[in-house]
């Protein structure tokens, strides 16, 4: 069977997800079981994967699904605890005091606070925290999920203290003999990734708020988002510039973590002083005028709270504590990480045994106390004492979190196993490799020298199906390095790997289980396809901009596809700014008339 035909067949599971979830708009709870069956069929009858291996991969997927559901449960439980304890009233007022402009609030919570949480934790935690928090301060649930997913890009490469580089890329390149100094190569890749992310990511807050105003504003206008271009680009730079410097000076562990903190320290005081903000304030229509599709089951009405007012410090303390504990439990030089990881439920060699009978080689384990969910639970228990809560109030918080989590279970319990079957489709007796790798090989044969444009798309595809930048890098970074040599740019192979890592980060915006988890956290289960259709826009901006930068770096400016795409993206950014200037003037005139 030829490489091209194998690549087309390997694409079938991905196309099934796009067909059922995005095109036919089925809810994930219905689309993912069907896509799972399609993937299993291809694995069994084309890839000749033994049925025991399919079972083992599916079982591993179920275990991973439970981990994700626990994170969703913990994030919602913490939010509900803050609500029942009265802290959300203060947090909501605090954001109004910083700025009543919803665009500014989205930038601070999703872009900056979310990036900090990503740097500390990964696991899709930022979206699970940011989306319900935005709902709590008055965002439509779908809008909250949208902005929370869009920021799952720039900070992801250095999420979880650099795991996508230190584990993903490192694991993939370790077996390549031509790499004589792997630590230096990793540092070089990390630095290149950060610079490319800085260039592309500096405009991401502007893209994010434009998506928000277009799909959830009264006037359905991109221009109302563009109108805040000065502040959005300022906030983009406040994160990405220190992020790039830290990556190149200190390595891959801390760029997102410290970049988020530095960005918050710069942007929040600036917003209070209305630095670079337009005169007008943008907000949503009254809730009764919202499209019913925008809202979900998560209700965070704090108006009925009758207890004493909670101070700003006590209100934010739980989230600060979450951040601190995530950092402490993720640093290698502290004993806490190793201690928590050693407490695990180990499903050693699933569906195999020590004698090798039906051996699959698929490992599966759970480290329940290392999951962010454990930290959320611990902090929520601390909140009982912190806010003097009654047992009945905490039970109410638990019940609400449990109902929200259960609604996400059907989709995740099929989505993640489908991914695991897809990834673990390698069979020693086959002349071809696992489905994702075979798909990438086919793409390389088709695109050849145009590969720098395709490289980040392959990375995004890996993250889309695997749900992880780390797994995408593990699958494809070695292949990308070797492809660079085949197309004649072996001396700059690290750039191709960097493009893979960037694409793998951007793919998190459309990753099915990220979308399901964030949607569940915000209470909008069943509309995942609609969300993916929207997040495809910023994802394509990200991979095409990065790919064109990589292409021009390797081949130079000229009449080539890289230059064409690069100038098109730059032209689009200039158009966005010019449109923003015009719209800002119009909105200021309208506000003056009203005044």
C-alpha positions in Angstrom: 0.0 0.0 0.0 1.5 3.3 -1.1 2.4 6.2 1.3 -0.2 8.5 -0.3 -3.0 6.1 0.2 -2.0 5.3 3.7 -1.9 9.0 4.5 -5.4 9.4 3.1 -6.7 6.5 5.2 -4.9 7.8 8.3 -6.8 11.1 7.8 -10.2 9.3 8.0 -10.5 9.5 11.8 -9.7 13.2 11.8 -12.2 13.8 9.0 -14.8 12.0 10.9 -14.4 14.4 13.9 -14.6 17.4 11.5 -17.6 15.9 9.7 -19.8 15.0 12.8 -18.6 17.7 15.2 -17.9 20.8 13.0 -19.9 20.3 9.7 -22.9 18.4 10.9 -22.8 20.2 14.3 -23.5 17.1 16.3 -22.9 17.5 20.1 -19.6 16.0 21.2 -21.5 13.4 23.3 -22.9 12.0 20.0 -20.1 12.8 17.6 -17.2 11.3 19.6 -18.6 7.8 20.1 -19.2 7.6 16.3 -15.7 8.9 15.6 -14.3 6.4 18.1 -15.9 3.6 16.2 -14.5 4.9 12.9 -11.0 5.0 14.4 -11.3 1.6 15.9 -12.5 0.2 12.5 -9.5 1.7 10.7 -7.1 0.5 13.4 -8.4 -3.1 13.3 -9.0 -3.7 9.6 -6.4 -1.4 7.8 -3.6 -1.0 10.3 -4.1 -4.6 11.6 -3.8 -3.4 15.2 -4.5 -6.4 17.6 -7.8 -6.0 19.4 -6.1 -6.3 22.7 -4.0 -3.2 21.8 -7.2 -1.3 20.9 -8.6 -2.3 24.3 -5.4 -1.2 26.0 -5.3 2.2 24.2 -9.0 2.8 24.9 -8.5 1.9 28.6 -5.7 4.4 28.8 -7.9 7.0 27.2 -10.6 6.4 29.8 -8.0 6.9 32.6 -6.9 10.2 31.0 -10.6 11.2 30.6 -11.1 10.7 34.3 -8.1 13.0 35.1 -9.6 15.7 32.9 -13.0 15.4 34.5 -11.4 15.7 37.9 -9.7 19.0 36.8 -13.1 20.3 35.6 -14.7 19.3 38.8 -12.0 20.9 40.9 -12.1 24.2 39.0 -15.9 24.5 39.2 -15.9 23.5 42.9 -13.4 26.2 43.7 -15.5 28.8 41.8 -18.7 27.7 43.5 -16.9 27.8 46.9 -15.9 31.4 46.2 -19.5 32.2 45.3 -21.0 30.6 48.4 -18.4 32.3 50.6 -19.1 35.7 49.1 -15.7 36.3 47.5 -17.1 36.5 44.0 -19.0 39.6 44.8 -15.8 41.3 45.7 -13.9 39.9 42.7 -16.7 41.1 40.3 -16.5 44.6 41.9 -12.7 44.5 41.7 -12.8 44.0 37.9 -15.3 46.8 37.5 -12.9 49.0 39.5 -10.0 48.1 37.2 -12.1 48.6 34.1 -15.8 48.0 33.3 -14.7 47.4 29.7 -15.3 43.7 28.9 -12.5 43.6 26.4 -10.0 44.7 29.1 -11.4 42.1 31.6 -11.0 39.4 28.9 -7.4 40.4 28.4 -6.5 40.4 32.1 -8.3 37.2 33.1 -7.8 35.0 30.0 -4.6 36.3 28.4 -2.5 37.2 31.5 -3.9 35.2 34.4 -4.6 32.3 32.1 -1.0 32.4 30.8 0.3 32.3 34.4 -1.8 29.3 35.2 -0.7 27.6 32.0 2.9 28.2 32.9 2.4 26.6 36.3 0.1 23.7 35.4 -0.8 22.9 31.8 -3.4 20.1 31.6 -5.9 22.5 30.0 -6.3 24.1 33.5 -6.3 27.8 32.3 -9.4 27.3 30.2 -11.1 25.4 33.0 -10.4 28.2 35.5 -10.7 31.3 33.2 -14.0 30.3 31.5 -16.1 29.9 34.6 -14.5 33.0 36.2 -15.5 35.1 33.2 -19.0 33.7 33.4 -19.0 34.7 37.1 -18.3 38.3 36.3 -21.0 38.5 33.6 -19.7 37.1 30.3 -21.9 34.9 28.1 -20.8 31.3 28.7 -19.9 30.8 25.0 -17.9 34.0 24.9 -16.0 33.0 28.0 -15.1 29.7 26.5 -14.0 31.3 23.3 -11.5 33.7 24.8 -10.3 31.0 27.3 -9.5 28.7 24.4 -7.8 31.3 22.2 -5.1 32.0 24.8 -4.4 28.2 24.8 -1.6 28.9 22.3 1.3 31.3 23.0 1.9 30.2 26.7 1.3 26.5 25.9 4.8 25.7 24.6 6.3 26.6 28.0 3.3 25.3 30.0 3.7 23.1 33.1 7.2 24.4 33.7 8.3 23.7 30.1 7.0 20.2 29.7 6.2 20.4 25.9 9.9 21.2 25.3 11.6 19.3 28.1 9.5 16.1 27.7 7.9 16.4 24.3 10.8 17.7 22.1 13.5 16.1 24.2 11.8 12.7 24.0 11.5 12.9 20.2 15.1 14.2 19.5 16.9 12.0 21.9 17.3 9.1 19.5 18.7 11.2 16.6 22.4 10.4 16.2 23.3 13.6 14.3 22.4 15.7 17.4 25.6 15.6 19.4 24.6 18.1 22.2 20.9 17.7 22.9 20.7 20.1 25.9 22.1 22.9 23.8 19.8 22.0 20.9 16.8 22.2 23.2 17.8 25.6 24.5 18.2 26.8 20.9 14.8 25.5 19.9 13.2 27.1 23.0 14.8 30.4 22.2 13.6 30.3 18.6 10.1 29.2 19.6 9.8 32.1 22.0 10.9 34.7 19.5 8.4 33.4 16.9 5.7 33.2 19.6 6.5 36.8 20.6 6.0 38.1 17.0 2.8 36.2 16.5 1.4 36.3 20.0 1.8 40.1 20.5 -1.3 40.5 18.4 -3.3 37.6 19.9 -5.1 39.7 22.5 -6.3 42.0 19.7 -7.6 38.9 17.7 -9.2 37.6 20.9 -11.2 40.7 21.7 -12.2 41.1 18.0 -13.6 37.6 18.1 -15.4 38.4 21.3 -17.1 41.6 19.9 -17.9 40.0 16.6 -19.7 36.9 18.0 -21.1 38.2 21.3 -21.5 41.9 20.9 -24.7 43.8 20.2 -23.4 45.0 16.7 -21.6 41.7 15.8 -18.6 43.8 14.9 -14.9 42.9 14.6 -14.2 46.6 14.5 -15.4 47.2 18.1 -12.6 44.8 19.1 -10.1 46.4 16.9 -10.9 49.8 18.5 -8.9 48.8 21.6 -5.8 48.0 19.5 -3.4 50.1 21.4 -4.2 48.5 24.8 -4.4 45.0 23.3 -1.0 45.2 21.6 0.4 46.8 24.8 -0.9 43.8 26.8 0.4 41.4 24.2 3.9 42.9 24.5 3.7 43.0 28.3 3.6 39.2 28.3 5.5 38.1 25.2 8.6 40.4 25.5 9.6 39.2 29.0 8.5 35.7 27.9 10.9 35.7 25.0 13.8 37.2 27.1 13.3 34.6 29.8 13.2 31.7 27.3 16.5 32.9 25.7 18.3 33.7 29.0 16.9 31.1 31.5 15.5 28.3 29.3 12.1 26.7 28.8 10.9 26.3 32.4 9.6 29.8 33.3 8.7 31.9 30.3 4.9 31.5 30.6 4.9 31.5 34.4 7.0 34.7 34.8 5.7 36.3 31.6 2.1 36.1 33.0 3.1 37.5 36.4 5.1 40.4 34.8 2.3 41.1 32.4 -0.3 41.3 35.2 2.0 43.6 37.2 2.3 45.9 34.2 -1.2 45.8 32.6 -3.5 45.9 35.7 -2.1 49.2 37.0 -2.1 50.6 33.5 -5.8 49.6 33.0 -6.7 51.3 36.3 -5.1 54.5 35.0 -6.8 54.0 31.6 -3.4 53.9 29.9 -3.9 53.5 26.1 -7.6 52.8 26.6 -10.2 54.5 24.4 -12.7 57.0 25.9 -15.7 54.7 25.4 -16.4 51.5 27.3 -17.5 48.3 25.5 -19.8 45.9 27.2 -22.4 43.2 26.4 -26.1 43.8 26.0 -28.4 43.0 29.0 -28.6 39.3 29.6 -32.2 39.0 28.6 -31.3 40.1 25.1 -28.6 37.4 24.6 -29.0 34.6 22.1 -30.0 31.6 24.1 -27.1 29.7 22.5 -24.7 31.9 24.4 -25.8 30.8 27.8 -25.3 27.6 29.7 -26.2 25.7 32.8 -23.5 27.3 35.0 -25.3 29.9 37.1 -23.1 32.2 39.2 -25.7 34.7 40.6 -24.1 36.3 43.7 -27.0 38.8 44.3 -28.6 36.6 46.9 -25.5 36.4 49.1 -26.4 37.9 52.5 -23.1 37.4 54.4 -20.5 40.0 55.3 -18.5 41.6 52.6 -15.2 39.8 51.9 -12.0 41.8 51.5 -10.2 41.9 48.1 -7.2 40.1 49.6 -9.3 37.3 51.0 -11.3 37.0 47.8 -8.2 36.6 45.6 -6.3 34.5 48.1 -7.6 31.1 46.9 -6.5 31.8 43.3 -3.1 33.1 44.5 -2.7 30.0 46.6 -3.6 27.8 43.6 -0.9 29.5 41.6 1.7 29.2 44.4 0.9 25.5 45.0 1.0 24.7 41.3 4.5 26.2 41.1 5.7 24.4 44.3 4.5 21.0 43.1 6.0 21.4 39.6 9.6 22.5 40.3 12.1 19.6 39.9 14.5 20.9 42.5 11.9 20.7 45.3 11.0 17.3 46.8 7.2 17.9 46.6 6.9 17.0 42.9 8.6 13.6 43.2 6.7 12.8 46.4 3.3 13.5 44.8 4.2 11.6 41.6 5.3 8.6 43.5 1.8 8.3 45.0 0.1 6.7 42.0 -2.3 4.0 40.8 -0.2 2.1 38.2 -1.9 0.0 35.5 1.3 -1.6 34.5 1.3 -2.7 30.9 -2.4 -2.7 30.4 -3.9 -5.9 29.2 -0.5 -7.6 29.3 1.4 -9.4 32.1 4.9 -9.9 33.3 5.3 -13.0 31.1 4.5 -11.0 27.9 1.2 -12.7 27.2 -0.9 -10.3 25.0 1.8 -7.7 25.7 0.8 -4.2 24.4 3.5 -2.0 25.8 0.9 0.6 26.6 1.5 2.1 30.0 -1.2 3.8 32.1 -1.2 5.3 35.5 -2.8 8.0 37.6 -1.1 10.3 40.0 -4.2 11.7 41.8 -2.4 14.0 44.2 -0.2 15.5 41.4 -3.3 16.5 39.4 -4.3 20.2 39.6 -7.6 18.9 40.8 -6.1 17.9 44.1 -4.9 21.5 44.6 -8.3 22.9 43.7 -9.9 20.6 46.2 -7.4 21.5 49.0 -7.9 25.2 48.4 -11.7 24.9 48.3 -11.5 23.1 51.8 -9.3 26.0 53.1 -12.0 28.4 51.8 -14.5 26.8 54.3 -12.3 28.2 57.2 -11.3 31.3 55.3 -14.9 32.5 54.7 -16.5 30.8 57.7 -18.8 28.7 55.5 -21.5 26.4 56.6 -21.5 22.8 55.6 -24.8 23.3 53.7 -23.1 26.0 51.6 -20.1 23.8 50.7 -22.5 20.9 49.9 -24.2 23.2 47.5 -20.9 24.0 45.8 -20.1 20.3 45.5 -23.4 19.4 44.0 -23.2 22.2 41.4 -19.6 21.1 40.4 -20.7 17.4 40.2 -23.6 18.2 37.9 -21.5 20.2 35.5 -18.8 17.6 35.4 -21.2 14.7 34.7 -22.5 16.6 31.7 -19.0 16.5 30.1 -18.3 12.8 30.8 -20.0 11.1 27.8 -18.0 13.2 25.3 -14.7 12.9 27.0 -15.0 9.2 27.7 -15.0 8.6 24.0 -12.9 11.5 22.7 -9.8 10.7 24.6 -9.9 6.9 24.0 -10.4 7.6 20.2 -7.2 9.7 20.4 -5.3 7.0 22.2 -6.3 4.3 19.6 -5.2 6.7 16.8 -1.8 7.4 18.4 -1.1 3.8 19.5 -1.8 2.3 16.1 1.8 1.2 15.6 2.3 -2.5 15.0 5.7 -4.1 14.8 4.7 -6.5 12.0 3.4 -3.6 9.8 5.6 -2.0 7.1 4.0 1.4 8.0 4.0 3.4 11.2 1.3 4.7 13.5 -1.5 6.7 11.8 -0.4 10.2 12.9 3.2 9.6 11.7 2.0 8.0 8.4 -0.1 11.1 7.8 2.9 13.4 8.4 5.0 11.3 6.0 2.4 11.6 3.3 2.2 15.4 3.8 6.0 15.7 3.5 6.1 13.9 0.2 3.4 16.2 -1.2 4.7 19.6 0.0 8.5 19.1 -0.2 10.3 22.5 0.0 7.1 24.2 1.1 7.3 22.3 4.3 8.0 25.3 6.6 4.4 26.4 5.9 3.1 23.0 6.6 5.2 22.2 9.7 3.1 24.2 12.2 -0.1 22.8 10.6 1.2 19.3 11.3 2.0 20.4 14.9 -1.5 21.8 15.3 -3.0 18.6 13.8 -1.1 16.6 16.4 -2.4 18.7 19.2 -6.0 18.5 17.8 -6.0 14.7 17.9 -3.8 14.2 20.9 -5.1 17.1 23.0 -1.5 18.0 24.1 1.4 20.0 22.8 3.7 17.6 24.6 2.3 14.6 22.8 2.3 16.4 19.4 5.9 17.2 19.9 6.7 13.6 21.0 5.0 12.3 17.9 6.4 14.7 15.3 9.5 16.6 16.5 11.9 13.9 15.4 10.1 13.5 12.1 10.2 17.3 11.6 14.0 17.4 12.3 14.6 14.6 9.7 12.3 16.3 7.1 14.4 19.5 7.4 17.4 17.5 6.2 15.5 15.9 3.4 14.4 19.3 2.0 17.9 20.7 2.2 17.7 22.9 5.3 19.3 20.5 7.7 21.6 23.2 9.1 18.5 25.1 10.3 16.5 22.0 11.3 15.8 23.6 14.8 13.6 26.2 13.1 11.5 23.4 11.6 11.2 21.8 15.1 10.3 25.2 16.5 7.5 25.6 14.0 6.3 22.2 15.0 6.2 23.3 18.7 4.4 26.5 17.8 1.8 24.6 15.8 1.4 22.1 18.6 0.6 25.0 21.0 -1.9 26.7 18.6 -3.7 23.4 18.0 -4.8 23.5 21.7 -7.4 26.1 20.6 -9.3 23.5 18.6 -8.3 20.3 20.5 -11.6 18.4 21.2 -11.0 17.5 24.8 -9.9 21.0 25.7 -13.0 22.4 24.0 -15.2 19.8 25.8 -13.5 20.5 29.2 -13.7 24.3 28.9 -17.3 24.1 27.6 -18.3 21.9 30.5 -16.6 24.2 33.0 -18.7 27.1 31.6 -21.9 24.9 31.4 -22.3 24.9 27.6 -22.0 21.2 26.8 -23.3 20.2 23.4 -22.0 23.2 21.4 -18.4 22.1 20.9 -18.6 22.1 17.1 -19.7 25.7 17.0 -16.8 26.6 19.3 -14.3 24.8 17.1 -15.6 26.6 14.0 -14.8 29.9 15.8 -11.5 29.0 17.2 -10.3 27.7 13.8 -10.0 31.4 12.8 -7.4 32.4 15.4 -5.7 29.0 15.0 -5.2 29.5 11.3 -3.9 33.0 11.9 -1.4 31.6 14.3 0.0 28.7 12.2 0.1 30.7 8.9 1.8 33.7 10.5 4.4 31.4 12.2 4.9 29.2 9.1 5.4 32.3 6.8 8.0 33.7 9.3 9.8 30.4 9.3 9.7 30.1 5.5 11.1 33.6 5.0 13.8 33.0 7.6 14.9 29.9 5.7 14.5 31.0 2.1 14.4 34.8 2.3 11.9 37.3 0.9 10.9 37.0 -2.7 8.1 35.8 -5.0 7.3 32.7 -2.9 4.5 31.3 -0.9 6.1 32.3 2.4 6.4 35.9 1.5 2.9 36.1 0.0 1.4 34.7 3.2 3.6 36.9 5.4 2.6 40.1 3.5 -1.0 39.0 3.6 -0.9 38.6 7.4 0.9 41.9 7.9 -1.6 43.6 5.6 -4.5 42.1 7.6 -2.9 43.4 10.9 -2.5 46.9 9.4 -6.1 46.8 8.2 -7.2 45.8 11.8 -5.4 48.7 13.3 -6.7 51.2 10.7 -10.2 49.9 11.2 -9.8 50.1 14.9 -8.7 53.8 14.7 -11.8 54.6 12.6 -14.1 52.7 14.8 -12.6 54.2 18.0 -13.3 57.7 16.7 -16.9 56.7 15.7 -17.6 55.2 19.2 -16.2 58.3 20.9 -18.4 60.6 18.9 -21.5 58.4 19.7 -20.6 58.5 23.4 -20.2 62.3 23.4 -23.6 62.6 21.8 -25.2 60.4 24.5 -23.4 62.4 27.2 
